[in-house]
Amino acid sequence: MWLPTLTALLMIPFATVHAQQGIDYSISNEFRYGTGERYEQEVPIGKEYLENMFNTRVYAGDFTLGFRLEVDKPREYGRDTLGLKEYFGEFQRDNLRVRGGMFYNLLGRGLLMNTFESRPLGFDTETEGVKVDYKSQDVSAQAFGGIMNYTDILTFTRTEQYLLRGISGEVHPLKEIGVGGSVMTASGRKTPSGFTRPFDAYMREAYLDANYSGLRAYLNYADKRTQLDSADRARTTSLRYGYATYGLLGYSNSDVGITAEYKNYRYDLIEPNEQNASGRATRALPFQNGPTLILEHDKTLLARNPHAIDFSDELGFQLETLLYPKDGLTVTLIANGGSRHNAWQAKLVKDSTGVDKTVYERINAAPLSFPELKDIRYSPFWEVFAHGEYELSDRQTFAIGIQRKDNILYGEGNGDVAPSSETYKASTVMLESISSVGQSDNLHAILELQQVYDSKKALPATDSTAEFDGKYKNVLLTLEYTHSPRWAVNGRLEWTTTDHEQGGRRLWPVLGATYRIGNSHTVGLQYGAERGGVVCTGGVCRLINPFNGVRLTVTSKL
């Protein structure tokens, strides 16, 4: 707990400078601590984490200085960090901005570069270097370069290092039309815990963005070429060249909004035996995160176990309609789906020495250009979602959501092992209400009801256990009472009909509270059991294991 004290001490010189020279500042500190028990591979183990992030910004005219100190040891997810995690200096005047130090970046819609941090997943693609931006009404341009050290979220002892360089620009020949493009290189460096050989990747993109009287059209094309040495080329079925396409067409007015989107990500179409090699150089690299066209829900059961996108090999679409039938009523209808480009069949053949080896034959004549949603060999997925929200009065809002999603992951086998598939299907109903109890008091209630089929949980009958068909139901009730802006209490209770969860648990209760001290500090405390599941952010997914214990947070903003 010494870092909040450090925050107060550091404020003293900043406050003095602020008063004497007109320099402004902002300071924030977030402390997180948790202790309890977490299941990993069916075994309960003790789990403890301690994380502290101290952020400060100093503003002096056109200049901004900032840094972030971290004490993450042990960290909940990701690599432990002690010391200076982030620093930067930035100059901005008129249309020009120059930044040196750490930065995140987005080119176009992310087909070439979309870097961000998600601490709950342990994902971070920050770059250390220089970025220069120029933006006016008719022209924008950017140049950047730096080093990225990416830590794998599943094996955080593995670090991939990239030297990144790129330029981008956009012009507006007409007010309603923007034309842009980017060129970028990424050199993968040999590191003790990452790539064993260096390589270079070259990427380009072009896009068209048009807006006119409620109509919106966007088309983005990008390609990627990877240069490998002869030894690495001999060990892969990759063509070492691929491309990606993203398109959007929409219309909106005061009564309706309609959007259709399409993705075709085929950066690295390879044979099935290489698809799980996440560290291969030819894949879509970790900073290439385009539009997912997959819903990221803010409700627990609606969001649980989403489809994990593969930016190297995925086709998909999304259709969204937003309606305003009457004052206070909003209706959202969304449908999306996707699949792989190819289907494969595994066969055993004899090599030149008479030894059996596995070869894969593509079933389709050429990679698909639109997703296949019925044939399980293409690992199809789809989701339909309807949501309505109605403001009954100034004191009462009610919402309902209905979801159905199917996700199939197909495995081709290897000739000796027969093909198999993993199927996850869920139907969910969500009811939500927000009620104003008094001038400063609100009651927020969410009820989620879900029916699931999960083939991974299905089990045949044995002498000691009954057969389980993989079908079960989930119920989750969340209640929160808020006395704004001072305090809030909340409770969450999840129940399932299956005992085939880790530890055989069926009930997960959680109680929590937050309290605001003055205008700058908020303390949060939570105790209970969390079920866990697959969680995704921006197309990056990981399994969050069940946790039973105490969590404490202290947040300060000065």
N, C-alpha and C positions, 0 to 999 in steps of 0.2 A: 504493500500500500504506500510505498515511498514516492511513486511517480506522481500522484496527485499533489503531494507536497512540493515536488520539484516544479510542477506547473505554477504553483503560487509564487515560488521564488523567482522563476524566470519572468513573471509578469512585472517585477519591480523595475528592471532597467527599461523594459519596453514602455511601461507607463510613463517613466521619466522622459524618455525620448519623445513620446507622443505629445506630452505637455509642452516641451520646450521647442521642438522643431517641426511640429505639424505632421509627424509620421504616424500612420495608423497601423493597427495590428489586429489579428484575430488568433485565438488560441483555443484548442480543443483537446480533450484527453478522454480516452475510452479504456476502461479497465474491465476485463472479463476473467472470471474465475469459475471453475466447475470441478466438482468431485463426485464420484459415484462409481457406477458399474456399467460396462458396455459389453454387448455380445459381439464377438468376432469369431466366425466359423463355428457357431453353435456353442462356443465356450465363453462364459462370463469372466471378464477380467476387470481389474481395477482401472479406472480412468480418471486422470486429473489433468487439467490444463490451466495455464495462467498466461494471459495476454494483456498487453498494455500498449496503446498507440497514443503518442503525444504529437500533435500537429500544431504548427504555428505558421502564420503568414505575416509578413511585414510589408506595408505599402508606403512607398515614398515617391509621390508624383507619378512618373511613367514607369517606375520600377516596382517589381514585386519579388521578394525573397521568401522561400519556404523550405521547410524540412519536416521530416517525420522520424521520430525515434520509436523503436519497437523493442519491447521485451516480451518475446513469445517463447517461453520455455517452462514446461512443454506446451506446444501449440496444439489446439484441438485437431486441426487438419492442416497438413503441409509441413514444410521444413521450419525448424526452430530458427528464430531470428533474434539477435542481440545487437543493438546499436543503431546506427544511422541507416534507415531503410530507403528514405527518399529525400532528395534535395533538388532545388532548382532556383534559377534566377531568370526573371522574365522582364523584357522591355516592350512596352506597347505605346505607340503614338500614331494617331490618324489611322491609316489602313494597314500598318505594319506591326507585326508581333514577332519577337525573337525570344526563344526560350533555350536555355542551356541547363543540362542536368537530366532529371528523370521526366519522362512524359509518356502519355498514352495517345493513340492516334487512330483515326478513322479515315479511310480513303473510299470515296463513293459509298456503296452499301456494304463494304466489308469483304468483298470477294478477294481482294488482295491483302488488305490489312484492317483489322478491327481488334485493337488491344484493349484489355480491361482487367480489372481485378474483382474476384469474388472470394472474399475471405471465408464464407461458410463452406465453400468447396475446396479451398486451398489452391485456387487458380490465379495466376498472375502473369501477365505478359508485358510488363513495363519495360521500357527501353531507356538506356542511359546514353545521352548524346545531345544533339542539337536539332531544333526544329524551327523553321522560318516560315511564317504565313503572311500573305498579302491578300486583302479582300476589299473590293470596291463593288459598286452596284453592277458593273458590267464584267469584271474580271476577278478571278481568284486564283492564287497559285501557292504552292507549298514545296519546300525542299527539306529533307531530313536525313539524318544518318546517326547510327549509334550501335551499341551492343545490347542484345537481349539475352538474359540468362533465364531460361524457362525451366521450372521444376515440374516434372511429371506429377500429376495429382494422385495417381495410383501408386507410383513408386517414387517417393520424394527423395530417395537417395540418388536418383538419376536426374542430371541437369543437362539440357541442350543449350549450346551457345550459338548465337547467330550474329553476324555482322550485317546490319540492314542499311540500305541506302535507297532513296527514292525521290521522285519528283511527281507532282500532279498539278493539274490546272483545269479551269472551267471558264468558258466565255458565254456571253449571252448576246447572240446576234439580234435577237428580238427579246422584248421584256418577258414574253411567255415561254421562251425556249432557252435551255441551257445545254451546252455540249462540253463534255469533259473527258479526261483520260489520265492515266497514271502509268509510270514505268518504275519498276522496283527490282532490286536484286537482294538475295539473301544467301550469305555464305555460311554454311554449317561448319563449325569448327570442331576439330578433334579434341575431346575432353576425357578425363579419366573415367567419369561416370555417365558419359553421353555417347556421342558418335565416335566410332572407332576410326573412321576415315573422313577427311574433309570433303565437301561438295559445294556446288554452286547451283542456285535456282534463279531463273529469270522469269519475271512476271510482267504482264501488260494488261491494261483494261481500257475500254472506251464506253461511254454511256451517253444517253440522251434523256433529258428531263423536260417534259412539256406540261404546262398548266394553262388552261383557257376556260373561263366561264364555268367553273365547277368540274371540268374534265381534267383528269390527271393521267399521264402516261410516263412510264419510266422503263428503259431498256438498258441492261448492263451486260457486257461481254468481257470475259477475262480469260487469259491463258497462262500456262505455267510450263516451263521446260527445266528439267533437272539434268545437270551434267555430272556423271559419275565416272570413276576410273574403270578400267576394263574388268578388274576383279569383281567389283560390285555389280556391274552390268550383267555379268554371267550368273549372278546369284538371284536375279529377280525376273519375274515375268512382266514387269511394268514396261510400258512403252516410253516412260520417262517424259511423256508429254501429255497434257490434258487441258481441259478448258471448263469454264462455268458460265452459265447464262441465268440471269434473273430478270423477270419482267413484271410490271404492274400496270393495270388499267383500272381507273376508278372514276366515279361520278358522285357528286354530293350537292345537295341543296338544303333548304331549311326543313324538309320533310323526310329525306331519305339519303343514305350514303351507301354506295355499292363499290366493292373493291375485289378484283380478281388478281391473284398473284401466281407466278410459275417459277420453279427452280429446276435447273438441270446442272448438277454438280458432278462432273466426271473428270476430276483432276488426276485420278490414279485408279483405273479399272484393272485390277489384278486378279489372279486366280485365288480360289478360296483359301488355300494353305498359307497365303501371305497376308490375308485380310486382318488378322489379329495382331500383326507385328506393328504396334503403334509407333515405334521409333524409326520406321523406315523413312529414308530421306525423300522418296518420291511422293509421299502422301501430301494431302493438304496440310500445310504446316500450322503450328498451334496459334499463330496470329491471323490465320485466314478463317474468319468467322462471318459468313454472309447471313442473310435473312434465313431463319430456320423454317418459317411457315408452319410452326408448331406452337400451339397455345401454351403460355406460361401462366397458369391460374394462380390466384392469390388465396385460394381455399385449399385446405389440407388434402381431402380425399380427391377433389377434382384434379389436383396437381400430382398426386402420387403415381409413381411408376410411368412417367411419360416415355415416348419414343426417344431413343438416343440417336441423334443425327450423325451421319457419316458424311462429312463435307467432301470426301474423296469419291464417293459413289452413292449418289442419291438423286432421285427424281421426285417431284412433288408439286402440289398446288394448294391454294387456299382461297376460299370464297367467303366474303364477309358482307353482311347486309345490316345496316343500322337504320332503325325506323323510329319515328316520333309520332305515333298515332294520335296522341292528344297531349295537352299540357300536363307535365309531370310524369309522363310515361315514356320510357325508353326500352326498345326491344332490339336485341342483338342476336343474329343468326350466323353461325360460322360452321363451315365444313372444310376439312383438309384431308389429304391423303398423300401417300408416297410409296416408293419401293426402290429396290436396286435396279441397275440397268440390265444385268445379265442373270441368267439361271444356268447352273452348272451340274454336270453329272460326273461322279468319280468312278474310275475304272482301274483295275489292276492289270498291268502289262509286264512283260519280261524285258529287262534291259539287255545290253549286249553280252553280259556275263551270265544271264539266266536268272537273275535275282528279280523278285517282284518289286515293282514300284508303282506308285499312284500317279495317274494322269487325270486331268480335268478337261472335259469337253463342254463347250458352250452349247446350250440347248437352242437358244435363239440364234438366228442367222447374223444379227447385228445388234448392238446395244439399243435398248428402247429409247424413245424420245418422249413417251408419256407413261406414267406409272401403271404397273399391273397390280390391281387390287384383289384379284381372286386367286391367282396361282401362288401357293405358299412358297414355291421355290424362289420367288423374287423378294421374300421377306417383306410383305406388304404391311402397311399400317393405315388406319384412317380414324378420324374423330368427327363427330357432329355435336354441336353445342348450341343451346338456345338459352338466352338470359333475358329476363325482364325485370325492370326496376320501376316502381311506382311511388311517387311522393304523395301519400294520402293527405298530408297536411304539413304545416311547418314543423310539427312535432313528431311525425311518424313517417318512416320510409320502409317499404317492404320490397324484397327481391326474391326471385326464384330462378334457379338454373337447372337445366337438364342436360346430361352428357352421356354419350355412348362412344367408347373407343375400343378398337381392336389393334393388337400389335403382335406380329409373328416374326420370330427370328429363326431362319432356316439354316440347318447345318447339313452339308453335302456328304459327310462321312469321308472315308478314305479308301473305299473298296472292301477292306476287311470289316470296317464299321459301317452299318447301314445308315442312310440319311435319317435325320431326326429334326424336330422343330419344337420351339418353345412358344406357347401361345398365352397371351394375357388379354382378357376381355373384361371390361368394367362398364356397368351402367350406374349412374349416380344422379341423385336428386339433391339439390341444395336449397334450403330455405333460410332467409336472412331478414332480420328486422333491426332497425335503429330507432329508439324511442327517446324523446326528450322528457325526462322525469321532472326536471326543474330548470331554472335558468342556467345552471352550470352543471347539471347532472344528466348523463346519458346511459342508457342500457342497450348493449349491442349483443344480439343473440344469433348464432349460426347453427343450424342442424343439417348434417349431411348423412344421407342414407345411400348405401352402395352395395351392389351385388357383383361378385367377382368370380371369374374362372381363371385359374393360374395353373398351367400344366406342370410347372416345376414343383408344385406342392402335391400333385396327385401321387398316390402310393398304392401299390397292390396289397391285397390282404396277406398277412403272415400269421404265424402261430400266436403271436402276442399282440398284434394290432389289426384293426379292421381296415377294410379298403376305404380309401378316400379319393373322391373323384375330382378334387381340386376346386370345388365350388363352395363359396362361403359368402357371408354378409358382414359388412362393417357399418357401424353407427358412430358418429362423432358429434358431440354437443359442445359448443364453445359459448361461454358467457363472459361478458366484460362490463363492469360498472365503472364509469369515469366521473370523477368530480373535478372538472376542468378549472384551472390548469394544475391543481395541486397533487391529486393522487388518483390511482386506478387499481382495481383488483380484478382478477380474471381466473377462470377455471376452465379446464378442458377435460373431457371424459370420452375415451374411445373404447369401443367394445367390438369384439368379433366373434363369429360363431365357430371358428376353427381353432384347434389347439396345435396346429402345425406351424406356429410361429417360433422364433428363437426362444428357447426356454419354456415353451408351451404356454406362454402367457396369453390371456384373453382380454384383460382389462388394463387400460393405461390412464390413470388419473394424474392430472397436473394442476397445481395451484400456483398463482403468481401475483405479484403486486409491484407497483412502481410508486415512488414518492419524489416529488420535486422539492429541492431545498433551495430556497431563494429563487432567483431567476436564472441561475446558471448551472445547477447540478441536479441530476436525476439518478436515483438509486433504484435498481430493479432486483428482485429476488424471486426465484422460481424453484419449486420442489416437486418431484414426481417422476413418472415414467413416460418416456417418449418412444413411440413405436418404430420410427425410422422408415426408410424406403429410399428409392431412387429419386434424386432431386437434380434439376437441370436449370442452368442459367445461360442464356445466349447460345444454346447448343452444346454446352459443356455439362457433362453429367457425372455423378458419382453416387455410390451407395452410402447412405447415412445409416450407420448401425444403431440399433436401439440403445437408449441411454436411460439409466435410472439414478437420480441423484439430485444435487443442488447446483444451481447456476446463480451467480451474482454478477451484476453489471453496475458500474458507476460511470456516468457520462457527464463531462463538464464542457461547457462552451462559454468562453469569455471574450 
